[in-house]
Structure formats: C-alpha cells, structure tokens
C-alpha cells in the first residue's frame, strides 16, 4: 500500500463497509469506465511491467557476459601461450554462444516492447493515472495545488504501491531504452506528478519509491538524455518544479541520511547522485 499497512487497510475497509450498509447506493457496481481503468492498471502491472523488469534483468546479464568476454579477449596475449589457453578458448566460445542466445531473446523482447504505438498509448494511460493520483491525493476543497500536501486520505492510502511505481518504471524504461521518444512526449503533467509526491513525504511510506521518483527526474535531464534533448524546458516551464522542487530535494537528501541501517551507507550514493544532478540543473537554469 502507498501509506497504510495491510492491517490498517483491512480495518478501514471494514469500517467503510459498515458505513455504507445503510446508504441507498450500497452495492451499486462500478461503471464501465471505472472497470476499464482498474483492469488496465492491473493488466499492465501483471503483464507489460513484468516484461520490462525481465528485459532489465536480461540486459544486465547480457552486459555482464559482454564484459567478461572483453576482459578475456583483452588479456589474451597473457594466456594464449600458457597451459590455460585451451580452457580460456573454450570459455570464450561458451561466452560467444551465450551472448548470441541472449541477443536473440533481447531482440524478441524489444520487437514487442519498442512498438511506438504501444509505448505512446501506454504513456498516455500512465499520464492519466498521474493526473488522477494528484486529484485523489489533494484535499477536495483545494482548488489550486499547494505543496507539500497535507494528511493523505484513506482512499489514497489504501491504493497499491504499484500505482506510482509502475509510472516510474515505465518512464525509466523509455528514457534508458528509447530516449528519442522523449522528444515527442508532453511531460508537463508527469513533472507535476513527480514534484508533488517527492515534496509530500507522508504520501509514500516507502522511501525507496520516493528515491525512484527522483531517479526519474535525473533520467529526464539533458545530462542523462544528451545535449540535444530540451527536456530542461520542462523543468523551467513547470511552476511546481521551479517553486517547490529544490526545497523538496534538499529535504529528501536529509531524509536519505536517516533511511536504512548504518551498513547501507554506500547504497545511498545513488540517491545522493540523482538529487545532486537535478539540483545542479535547477541552479543553472
């Protein structure tokens, strides 16, 4: 859950059910649009997002084998005339066969995942989910979004964590695998979504999920995508990014120092790096 524990979510559900028993519309089924919305979110979580994770693991394995092969080839003059030459040559052949097999799987996955129409439609849906999450997170009486948000409502707190995490994972996938697609995306709502939930720490109980949102911001900077990308304009044009983002990142940097055990000191360097990258961009522009 985004905020509640499983026990808190169950207690709230039981309480809400008791409240609605006397209501006239109790038992009224959700409408067709609501069914489609949540079914799409669940199907993406069980299908497409799992394949993204599999693709990421596959690429890490492939890069690891390519690195092993490079190290073996680079050191070939040192072992080619030694008794281990036969063993290393066999290992080299095994690496070549493994890399070829993994490349076949990679091309098969990317042939489906990198379809432009599929990615565009998925982005449009996740963009809708981002806007919807902001709407249910902010108080009903709040007309103009003001950050950080106050105490989260139970209806927001009981949502599954993957509602936010899948958006972050999808954005990380396209920025790392098909960065050229970013040029054609309307990122204004996505930027507002990222700033909102980075700044509102009480709305995400998992600090590593907040860290992933910061990683998405870092992945959208020109340093990550390349100088030809003008995503820096999104940081400049978005009012919430210019007004709230620097302070939110500084507060998150402090929160990182108090997250995890003492032996996780080195694990925090990634978060520090992403925060520094975005803050530096904010100061420059």
Beta strands, then each sheet from edge to edge (+ up, - down):
end
